Amino acid sequence: MKLRTSSKKKAKIKMGLEGCSGSGKTYSALLLAYGIAKDWSKIAVIDSENGSADLYSHMGNYNVLTLNEDFSPET
């Protein structure tokens, strides 16, 4: 064993957000992304829920990619 001084290393974030409809997943993801990037233009949301990502456009000018396929749980 060797005692060493702590150091910050590059690490990638692996995170999953789970919750029922309307529980705040998109909102929370946007806040987390902005906390990391500090720039709304560097954030992109892939929206599969009929434009729900645009509900938070007042927060900043982030990018949205809307998927038009049917991604419902039943499909």
VOLO-20188 format. One record per residue (C-alpha): x, y, z; residue number from 0. Coordinates in pm, whole numbers. Layout:
N
xx  yy  zz  resi
X  Y  Z  NUM
...
***
This chain:
75
xx  yy  zz  resi
0  0  0  0
107  351  -76  1
-48  671  56  2
-99  922  -222  3
-253  1264  -271  4
-597  1263  -428  5
-623  1377  -789  6
-908  1442  -1026  7
-916  1202  -1318  8
-1118  1220  -1637  9
-1428  1009  -1599  10
-1734  969  -1816  11
-2074  996  -1653  12
-2298  693  -1683  13
-2642  788  -1565  14
-2999  677  -1613  15
-3310  874  -1523  16
-3625  675  -1459  17
-3973  781  -1363  18
-4334  782  -1465  19
-4476  1029  -1715  20
-4464  1383  -1581  21
-4217  1308  -1303  22
-3953  1555  -1430  23
-3705  1338  -1622  24
-3657  1583  -1911  25
-3639  1884  -1681  26
-3386  1712  -1455  27
-3178  1597  -1752  28
-3165  1953  -1886  29
-3054  2090  -1549  30
-2785  1821  -1520  31
-2663  1884  -1875  32
-2643  2259  -1819  33
-2460  2205  -1491  34
-2198  2008  -1681  35
-2177  2209  -2006  36
-2248  2562  -1875  37
-2369  2644  -2228  38
-2719  2569  -2359  39
-2594  2550  -2721  40
-2384  2244  -2632  41
-2690  2047  -2516  42
-2902  1826  -2742  43
-3222  1643  -2650  44
-3352  1346  -2849  45
-3727  1383  -2813  46
-3948  1077  -2860  47
-4248  1212  -2668  48
-4437  1443  -2909  49
-4238  1761  -2848  50
-4207  1738  -2470  51
-3848  1866  -2489  52
-3976  2200  -2619  53
-4174  2255  -2298  54
-3857  2388  -2136  55
-3737  2619  -2415  56
-3762  2914  -2175  57
-3460  2772  -1988  58
-3219  2821  -2280  59
-3153  2766  -2649  60
-3068  2395  -2651  61
-3092  2167  -2955  62
-3378  1922  -3011  63
-3393  1620  -3242  64
-3754  1504  -3273  65
-3813  1137  -3353  66
-4132  1089  -3551  67
-4161  711  -3517  68
-4396  549  -3265  69
-4183  480  -2956  70
-4467  408  -2718  71
-4409  127  -2463  72
-4673  -82  -2641  73
-4474  -70  -2967  74
***
